[in-house]
Amino acid sequence: MELPCTQFSRDHYVGRTLLVFALLWAAALQPAVGQSCRITDLGTLPGGAFSTAYGINSHGDVVGEATTASGASHAFLFDDGVMTDLGTLPGGNFSIAFGINDRGQVVGEANTASGETHAFLFDDGVMTDLGTLPGGHFSIARAINDRGQVVGLSVTASGAAHAFLFDDGVTTDLGTLPGRTSSIAVGINDRGQVVGLSQSKTASGVDHAFLFDDGVMTDLGTLPGGHFSNASGINDRGQVVGQANTASGDTHAFLFDDGVMTDLGTLPLAAPFEPFSQARAINDRGQVVGNSNTGSGARSHAFLFDDGVMVDLGPFPGGIFEIARGINDRGQIVGGLTTASASHAALCTLTR
C-alpha cells in the first residue's frame, strides 16, 4: 500500500499534537492589526489530559480531539461552554473531528471494530461510517461545506492514497495531478471547490498544491524558485492558503488569489530557529491564520495575517498560543496553546 509521505504525515492530516487541559479561562490582549485577542482555554473531556482544536463554524462551535479518562482520543464538539464527547464508530476506541459546517455536521476519522480507520460524518447525534473508495481499507474526512459535501483521503484498491469527494451518498475519486500517484483533499468551500496536495512516491516526485473545480484538478504551482507546495484551506471567494518553499529552500505560508501565489513571510526570527510558516485557514474576509517559528525561544506561535501584516498571536500571560488551525468570519480562531503545566485546545476571539 502506498502511504502518504512526509507531507502527508499524521501531523498534517491527523494532526496529533499533544495538547492537554483542565477547564481554565485565560484572557489576554494581544495587538492584532488594531484588534485584541482574547484567549479562552476550552478544557478537556472529563478525566482527560490532552486536547486540541481543528475547526470552527460561523456560530462559534468548535471541534477537535481530546483524551478521555482512559487516555483514548475522542472527537469533541465544544458548544455554549460545554465540551461533548462525540464517541466513536461502533466497536472502535478513537476518533478525531477535523471540520464542522454551519448546520452542525461534523467530519473526521475514527477506527472501526476491525481496527481500520474510516472517515465519519456526525449528524443529529449519530456517527456514520463513510467507508472508503472501492477496494480501500483506510479513509479520513478533512472538511465539510454547508451543502454537506465532504472531502478527504482514501486508500484505493491499488493501495494509492487519493483525494475523495462524498456528496449525496456517493464517494468520488478526485484522482491526482498528472505524473503524481497520491493526493489528499483538505478543504472545500460552499461553491464545491476543493483544495489539497498531490504527490509522487518516486525520488523525483514533486508535491504540489491543487485546486479541484468543475471536474478538473489544477496545479497551483509554487512560490518563485521553489518546488513544493501544499494547500490547507479555501474560502468562498476562491482564495487558497497553504505552505510552499522558496528559492532558498525555506517553507513559507502563501496566499493564492486570482492566479498568483503570494509569499506571506514569517514572524520575526532569530537564530538558531529556521524560517518557517504555514497558513492553515482563511475566512471570507481574507483573514489568514496559521503558525510560524519565532525568535522568542518557542518552536511555534500562532499568527494572524490581515491587511498585509502578519501578527504574532502567541504570547499571553502564562502560556503560548502555538498554532491556529481555523477562523470564522466573526474573527474567532481555534488551535492549541501550551502552559507551564499543560497543552490545551484554545479559542482566540479577535475584538476591536
N, C-alpha and C positions, 0 to 999 in steps of 0.2 A: 504494500500500500504506500502510495506517495503521500507523505505528511507535509504540512506547511513547514517552510524553513524558518530561519531566524525571524524574519519579518512577520511570519505567521505564528510566532512563539506564543505560549499561553499568556505572556504579559500583554500581547497585543489584542488577541481575540478572546481570551478568557479573563485576562486582566487580574490574575490572582496576586494582589499586593498584600501585605499583612497589615490589616487595619482593625483596631480594637476600640472598645468603648464602655462607658458607664454613663447613663443619661445626664450629660452636662449641658449647660448653656453658657457659652462664652461669647462676649461681644467685643468688637474692636473696630475702630475707624481706620481705614486704610485708603489713602488717596488713590483715586482711580478716575483720571480724566474728569475732574470736577465732581466726582462721586465718592461715596463712602462704601465700605464693605463690612457688613455685619455678619460675623461667623457664628453659625449655630451647629453644635455637636448633636448629631442625630442618635447617638447611643447605640445600643446593641439589642439583639433578641434576648429574652430572659435567660440569664445564666451564661451568656456568650461572652467572648473576649475580643472578637475581631469583626470589622465590617468596613465596607467601602461602598460609595455610591457611583452609579454609572449613567443614570438617565433621569430626566425631569420633564414633565409636560407643562402646558400653559397654566394649569391650575395649581402648580407647585407640588404635585405628587412626585415622590422620589422613589426610584428603585435601585437595587443593588444586591449585595450579598452580605450576610452576617453569620457568624458562628452561633450555634445553639449551645445549650448546657453540655451536650455530649461532645462538642467540638466539631460537629459536622457543619459544612457551609450550606446555608439555605437562602434562596431568593427572598427578598423582603420588599414590602411596599410601605413607605412612610407617608402617612396622610393625617393631617389635622393633629400633629404632635404624637402620633402613635405609630410604632414600627410593628408591622404584621408579618408573620411568617407565612409565605405562600406555599410552603410544603414542597413535595417532590412528586415525580411521576410514580404511579403505583409500584411498590416494591423497591424503589430507589432510595438513596440516602443523601444525595446532594443536589443542589440546584443553584443557579445564578441568574439574576434578571439583568438584562442589558438595556432594554428600551421600554418606553411606555408612551402611548398616544393620548390624545385629549379625550378619548372615550374610555380611558382607564384600562385598556387592553395592554397586557404585559408580555414581553417575549424574552427568551433566554435559552438556557440549556439545563438539562437535568439528566441523571442516569436512570436507566430502567431496571427492572428486576433482573435482567440478564447481565447487567453491568455495562451495557452500551450507553453512550452519551447521545441524546437526541434533542433537537430543537423543540421548544414548547411554546404554546400560546396559553396565557392565563386570562380567562374572561368570565365574568359573572361568577367568580368563586371556584371555577373549575380549571385545572391544569390539563391541557390536551397535548398529547404527543403528536408533533407534526411529521414524524417519520424522517425519511431520507430520500434522496434521489434513488431511482430504481437500482437495486443491487448493492446499495451502500449500507454501511453499518454505523456511521457517525455523522452527526449534524449539530450545528448550533445556529440559533437565531440572534441576530445582532440589532435589528431595528424594525420598527413598525410605524407606518404613517396613519393619518386619520381615516384613510379609506380601508384600513385593516390589512394592507399589503405588508408582507413580512419578507425580509431579506436576511441572508446569512451564508453559511457554508455547509456543504455536504460532500462526503466521500461518495464517489460513483462506483459502478460495478467494476471499472478498470483499476480502482484504487486511487484515482486522482481526486484532489480536492477542488470542487467547483462552486462558484457563487450560485445561489438559487434565489428565486422569487416565488413566494407562496401567496396565491391570490385566488379567493373564492374556492378553496378546497383543492386547488391544483398546484403542484410544485413543478416549476420550470427551471431547467438547467440554463444558466446565462452564458455558459461557455467561458472562453478565455480570450485574451488578446492574441493576435497572430504570433505564432512562434513560442507562445507560453504554454505551460502544461497545467497550471493551477490558478485559482482565483478565489477571492473571498469578498463578499459584499458586506459593507459595514454601515451604510447609511442610505436612506430613501426619503424623498420629500413627498409632499402631497400631490405633486404632478406625476409621481411614479418614476422620477429619475433616480437612478441607483449609482452609488459610488463605492469604490473599494480598491483592491490591489490584485494584479495578475502577475505571475512569476513563472520561472522555469527552474527545473531542478538541475539543469546542466551547469557546468562550471562557467560557461559563458553567458548564462541566463541573466537577464536584467529585469528587475522588479519595477513596474510602473503603475501609477495610479490610473484608474479608468472611470469613465462616465458611461453608464448604460442608459440609453434613451431611445424610445421608439424602436426597440428591437436591435439596436446597434451598439456595440461596445467600442468606445473611442479611447485611445491612448491620450492621456493628458500631458505626457512628456515629463520633463524635469526642469529644475532651475538651470540657468545658463552654466554650461560646463559640467553639470552633474550627470549621474547615470541612474539614480534611484529615486523613486517617489512612491508615496502611499497616501491615499485619500482616506480621511476619517469621518467627514461629515459634509452635508449639503443642506442648504436652506431652500425655501420655496421660490427664491429669486434665481436659483441655479448656481449660486456661489458655492465653491467647493474649498474645503480646507484639509490640510494634512501635513506631511513632512516630506522633505526631499533633501538630497545632499547638494552641496555647492561645488564649484570648481576646485575648492581647497580640500574637499572631502568631508567638511563639517555638515551635520544634519540640522536643517532649519525648518521651522514652521512656514507653511506657504498658504496663500490665498489665490485661488484660480477663479478669475472673473472675466467674462467676455473674451475668452480665448487666450488670456495672459496669466501666467503663473508668477506671482509676486512673492519675493522673499520677505518674511515678516521679521527676520533677525532673531536676536536672543535678548534676554535680560543682561544687564551689565555683568561681566565675568572677570574673575581674577584667577591666575594660576594657583594650583595645578588643574583646575577644572576645565574640561574640554567644552568648547562651544556646542550647545545642543538645545534645540527647542522642538516641540511638536504641538501643532494645533489639533484639537480633538473635536471641537464642535463650533457651530456658527448659528446664530439666530437670524430671524428675518430682518432685524435692524442692522445686520452686518457686523455685530459684535462677535469676536472670536475668543475662545478660551483654550487653554492647554497647559503645558508645563515647560519650564526652561531651567537649565543649570544656571547657577548664580555664583557669585564670588564670596558669599557670606558664610561658607562652611557647610551649608546644606546641599544635598545632592540635587534637589529639585524644588522649585517654587511654582505654584500656580500663577498663571498670568491672564490678564485681560488685554486684548488688542482692540482698541476703539479709536476711531477718528485718527488713524495713522500713528498711534502711540501704543507701545507695549508697556503695561504697568504691572509691577510685582504685587500680587495679592497675598504672597506667602506669609510674611511675619504678622503675628498677632500675640497678645500677651499670653505667654505660657506655651506657645507652640508654633507650628508652621503649617499653613495650608499648602500641601505639597503638590497636589495635582487637581486640575479642573477638567472634568470629562463631559459636562453638559451645561447648556444655558438655554433658558426660555426667553420669550420676548418681554417678560417683566423684569429681566435683569437678575434672575435667580440662577445661581451657579452651583453645581454639585461636584463632589470629588472626594478627596481624602485628606485628612490632617493628621499630624502627629504631635503628641505632647511628651513630656518627660516620662510619663508612665504608660502611655498607650497610643495606638493609632485608631482613628475614628472616621466614619463617614461624616461628611460635612455639607452644610448648605451655606453658601455665601450670598447674601442679598445686597445688591447694589442700591444705594439710596442717595438722593440728592442732598 
